[in-house]
Amino acid sequence: MPTASFADLADAVHGEDQVTPPAPEVIVDVRLGNEWDAGPIDGGTHLPLPLIERHIGEISLGTI
């Protein structure tokens, strides 16, 4: 038996597609020491490459 979600039903009634907005982008700056000291990336999160596996869960959700 076919099933439909409430969003599917609303689409059928209103003739519209419900679109989930994309996740915000997350910029991870993995540069080390003097590379990062030369200037951070605006809006980026600094997480040096050697620490990324241990701390990646601390970055806010989004598209990396």
DSSP file (Angstrom, degrees, kcal/mol; ACC not computed):
  #  RESIDUE AA STRUCTURE BP1 BP2  ACC     N-H-->O    O-->H-N    N-H-->O    O-->H-N    TCO  KAPPA ALPHA  PHI   PSI    X-CA   Y-CA   Z-CA
    1    1 A M              0   0    0      0, 0.0     2,-0.0     0, 0.0     0, 0.0   0.000 360.0 360.0 360.0 129.8    0.0    0.0    0.0
    2    2 A P        -     0   0    0      0, 0.0     2,-0.3     0, 0.0     0, 0.0  -0.324 360.0-158.1 -65.5 149.1    1.5    3.4   -0.9
    3    3 A T        -     0   0    0     -2,-0.0     2,-0.3     0, 0.0     0, 0.0  -0.867   7.1-164.4-125.1 161.6    2.2    5.9    1.9
    4    4 A A        -     0   0    0     -2,-0.3     2,-0.1     4,-0.0     0, 0.0  -0.996  14.7-133.0-145.3 144.7    2.6    9.6    2.1
    5    5 A S     >  -     0   0    0     -2,-0.3     4,-2.2     1,-0.1     5,-0.2  -0.411  36.4-103.3 -85.6 171.0    4.0   12.0    4.6
    6    6 A F  H  > S+     0   0    0      1,-0.2     4,-2.5     2,-0.2     5,-0.2   0.876 125.5  54.6 -61.5 -36.4    2.2   15.2    5.7
    7    7 A A  H  > S+     0   0    0      2,-0.2     4,-2.4     1,-0.2    -1,-0.2   0.905 106.6  51.0 -63.8 -40.3    4.6   17.1    3.5
    8    8 A D  H  > S+     0   0    0      2,-0.2     4,-2.2     1,-0.2    -2,-0.2   0.914 111.0  48.3 -61.6 -42.6    3.7   14.9    0.5
    9    9 A L  H  X S+     0   0    0     -4,-2.2     4,-2.3     2,-0.2    -2,-0.2   0.906 110.4  50.6 -64.9 -41.7    0.0   15.6    1.2
   10   10 A A  H  X S+     0   0    0     -4,-2.5     4,-2.9     1,-0.2     6,-0.3   0.903 109.5  51.9 -62.8 -40.5    0.6   19.3    1.5
   11   11 A D  H  X>S+     0   0    0     -4,-2.4     4,-2.1     1,-0.2     5,-0.7   0.924 109.8  49.0 -59.8 -44.5    2.4   19.3   -1.9
   12   12 A A  H  <5S+     0   0    0     -4,-2.2    -2,-0.2     2,-0.2    -1,-0.2   0.892 115.4  43.7 -63.8 -39.7   -0.5   17.5   -3.5
   13   13 A V  H  <5S+     0   0    0     -4,-2.3    -2,-0.2     1,-0.2    -1,-0.2   0.911 126.0  30.7 -71.8 -43.1   -3.0   20.0   -2.2
   14   14 A H  H  <5S-     0   0    0     -4,-2.9    -2,-0.2    -5,-0.2    -1,-0.2   0.508  99.9-126.3 -97.9  -6.1   -1.0   23.1   -2.9
   15   15 A G  T  <5 +     0   0    0     -4,-2.1     2,-0.3    -5,-0.3    -3,-0.2   0.819  68.7 122.6  66.6  29.9    0.9   21.9   -6.0
   16   16 A E      < -     0   0    0     -5,-0.7     2,-0.5    -6,-0.3    -1,-0.2  -0.873  61.8-125.2-123.1 154.6    4.3   22.8   -4.4
   17   17 A D        -     0   0    0     -2,-0.3     2,-0.6    -3,-0.1    -9,-0.1  -0.861  22.8-134.7 -95.0 132.1    7.4   20.9   -3.6
   18   18 A Q        -     0   0    0     -2,-0.5     2,-0.5   -11,-0.1    -7,-0.0  -0.783  26.1-165.3 -84.2 121.5    8.6   21.2   -0.1
   19   19 A V        -     0   0    0     -2,-0.6    -2,-0.0     3,-0.0     0, 0.0  -0.933  15.7-137.4-114.6 129.0   12.3   21.8   -0.2
   20   20 A T        -     0   0    0     -2,-0.5     3,-0.1     1,-0.1    -2,-0.0  -0.719  30.5-118.6 -80.6 126.3   14.6   21.4    2.8
   21   21 A P        -     0   0    0      0, 0.0    -1,-0.1     0, 0.0     0, 0.0  -0.349  34.8-102.1 -64.5 146.5   17.0   24.4    2.9
   22   22 A P        -     0   0    0      0, 0.0     3,-0.1     0, 0.0    -3,-0.0  -0.297  39.0-100.0 -67.1 153.6   20.6   23.4    2.6
   23   23 A A        -     0   0    0      1,-0.1    39,-0.1    -3,-0.1    40,-0.1  -0.421  47.1 -97.0 -68.1 147.7   22.8   23.2    5.8
   24   24 A P        -     0   0    0      0, 0.0    39,-2.7     0, 0.0     2,-0.2  -0.327  43.9-105.0 -64.5 150.7   25.0   26.3    6.2
   25   25 A E  B     -a   63   0A   0     37,-0.2     2,-0.5    -3,-0.1    39,-0.2  -0.508  28.7-154.3 -77.5 146.2   28.6   25.9    5.1
   26   26 A V        -     0   0    0     37,-3.5     2,-0.6    -2,-0.2    18,-0.1  -0.989   3.0-152.5-121.3 126.5   31.3   25.5    7.6
   27   27 A I  E     -b   44   0B   0     16,-0.5    18,-2.9    -2,-0.5     2,-0.6  -0.886   8.0-163.8-100.6 121.7   34.9   26.5    6.8
   28   28 A V  E     -b   45   0B   0     -2,-0.6     2,-0.8    36,-0.3    18,-0.2  -0.928   5.9-155.5-108.7 115.4   37.5   24.5    8.6
   29   29 A D  E     +b   46   0B   0     16,-2.6    18,-2.4    -2,-0.6    -2,-0.0  -0.808  15.5 176.9 -91.2 107.8   40.9   26.2    8.5
   30   30 A V        +     0   0    0     -2,-0.8    19,-1.9    16,-0.2    -1,-0.1   0.263  32.3 129.3 -98.8  11.4   43.4   23.3    9.1
   31   31 A R        -     0   0    0     17,-0.2     2,-0.2    18,-0.1    16,-0.1  -0.250  49.8-130.6 -68.4 156.9   46.6   25.4    8.7
   32   32 A L    >>  -     0   0    0     16,-0.1     3,-1.7    15,-0.0     4,-1.4  -0.663  44.5 -46.7-106.1 160.2   49.4   25.2   11.3
   33   33 A G  H 3> S+     0   0    0      1,-0.3     4,-2.3    -2,-0.2     3,-0.5   0.290 126.0  15.2  28.3-114.3   51.4   27.8   13.2
   34   34 A N  H 3> S+     0   0    0      1,-0.2     4,-1.2     2,-0.2    -1,-0.3   0.725 122.4  62.9 -68.5 -20.4   52.8   30.6   11.1
   35   35 A E  H <4 S+     0   0    0     -3,-1.7     4,-0.3     2,-0.2     3,-0.3   0.947 111.2  38.0 -63.4 -46.9   50.4   29.8    8.2
   36   36 A W  H >< S+     0   0    0     -4,-1.4     3,-1.6    -3,-0.5    -2,-0.2   0.866 111.3  59.4 -71.8 -36.7   47.4   30.6   10.4
   37   37 A D  H 3< S+     0   0    0     -4,-2.3    -1,-0.2     1,-0.3    -2,-0.2   0.777  92.2  69.9 -62.2 -25.6   49.2   33.5   12.1
   38   38 A A  T 3< S-     0   0    0     -4,-1.2    -1,-0.3    -3,-0.3    -2,-0.2   0.701 127.6 -43.9 -66.8 -18.1   49.5   35.1    8.6
   39   39 A G    <   -     0   0    0     -3,-1.6    -1,-0.2    -4,-0.3    -2,-0.1  -0.223  56.8-121.5 151.5 119.1   45.8   35.7    8.7
   40   40 A P        -     0   0    0      0, 0.0     2,-0.5     0, 0.0    -4,-0.0  -0.294  36.1-103.8 -70.9 160.4   42.7   33.6    9.6
   41   41 A I    >   -     0   0    0      1,-0.1     3,-2.4   -14,-0.0   -12,-0.1  -0.752  41.7-109.3 -84.8 125.9   40.0   32.9    7.1
   42   42 A D  T 3  S+     0   0    0     -2,-0.5     3,-0.1     1,-0.3    -1,-0.1  -0.325 102.2   6.6 -56.5 128.5   36.9   35.1    7.8
   43   43 A G  T 3  S+     0   0    0      1,-0.3   -16,-0.5    -2,-0.0    -1,-0.3   0.451 104.3 128.8  79.0   0.1   34.1   33.0    9.2
   44   44 A G  E <   -b   27   0B   0     -3,-2.4     2,-0.5   -18,-0.1    -1,-0.3  -0.437  57.1-130.6 -87.9 161.8   36.3   30.0    9.5
   45   45 A T  E     -b   28   0B   0    -18,-2.9   -16,-2.6    -2,-0.1     2,-0.6  -0.960  22.5-134.4-109.8 123.3   36.9   27.7   12.4
   46   46 A H  E     +b   29   0B   0     -2,-0.5   -16,-0.2   -18,-0.2   -18,-0.1  -0.680  38.5 154.5 -83.0 120.9   40.6   27.0   13.1
   47   47 A L        -     0   0    0    -18,-2.4     5,-0.1    -2,-0.6    -2,-0.1  -0.802  40.5-130.3-145.0  97.9   41.3   23.3   13.8
   48   48 A P    >   -     0   0    0      0, 0.0     3,-2.1     0, 0.0     4,-0.5  -0.159  23.0-116.0 -53.9 141.6   44.9   22.3   13.0
   49   49 A L  G >  S+     0   0    0    -19,-1.9     3,-1.4     1,-0.3     4,-0.4   0.828 111.8  57.8 -51.0 -43.0   45.1   19.3   10.8
   50   50 A P  G 3  S+     0   0    0      0, 0.0    -1,-0.3     0, 0.0     4,-0.2   0.735 111.7  44.1 -63.4 -17.9   46.9   17.0   13.4
   51   51 A L  G <> S+     0   0    0     -3,-2.1     4,-1.8     1,-0.1    -2,-0.2   0.429  84.8  97.8-101.9  -0.4   43.9   17.6   15.8
   52   52 A I  H <> S+     0   0    0     -3,-1.4     4,-1.6    -4,-0.5    -1,-0.1   0.882  81.1  49.7 -64.1 -41.7   41.1   17.2   13.3
   53   53 A E  H  4 S+     0   0    0     -4,-0.4    -1,-0.2     1,-0.2     4,-0.2   0.895 114.9  45.1 -63.4 -38.0   40.2   13.5   14.1
   54   54 A R  H  4 S+     0   0    0     -4,-0.2    -1,-0.2     1,-0.2    -2,-0.2   0.800 126.6  26.7 -75.4 -29.3   40.1   14.2   17.8
   55   55 A H  H >< S+     0   0    0     -4,-1.8     3,-2.2     1,-0.1     4,-0.3   0.344  80.9 107.4-120.7   6.1   38.1   17.4   17.7
   56   56 A I  G >< S+     0   0    0     -4,-1.6     3,-1.4     1,-0.3    -1,-0.1   0.814  77.2  63.3 -59.7 -29.4   35.9   17.3   14.5
   57   57 A G  G 3  S+     0   0    0      1,-0.2    -1,-0.3    -4,-0.2    -2,-0.1   0.621  91.6  66.3 -69.2 -11.8   32.8   16.7   16.6
   58   58 A E  G <  S+     0   0    0     -3,-2.2     2,-0.3     2,-0.1    -1,-0.2   0.570  79.4  97.9 -85.7  -9.6   33.3   20.1   18.3
   59   59 A I  S <  S-     0   0    0     -3,-1.4     3,-0.1    -4,-0.3   -31,-0.0  -0.593  86.8-102.7 -81.3 140.0   32.6   22.0   15.1
   60   60 A S        -     0   0    0     -2,-0.3    -1,-0.1     1,-0.1    -2,-0.1  -0.219  47.9 -90.6 -59.8 151.3   29.1   23.3   14.6
   61   61 A L  S    S+     0   0    0     -4,-0.1     2,-0.3    -3,-0.1    -1,-0.1  -0.281  76.2  94.1 -66.2 148.2   26.9   21.3   12.3
   62   62 A G  S    S-     0   0    0    -39,-0.1     2,-0.6    -3,-0.1   -37,-0.2  -0.954  81.0 -44.4 159.7-171.0   26.8   22.2    8.6
   63   63 A T  B      a   25   0A   0    -39,-2.7   -37,-3.5    -2,-0.3    -2,-0.0  -0.788 360.0 360.0 -89.0 121.2   28.3   21.3    5.3
   64   64 A I              0   0    0     -2,-0.6   -36,-0.3   -39,-0.2    -1,-0.1   0.433 360.0 360.0 -94.5 360.0   32.1   21.0    5.8
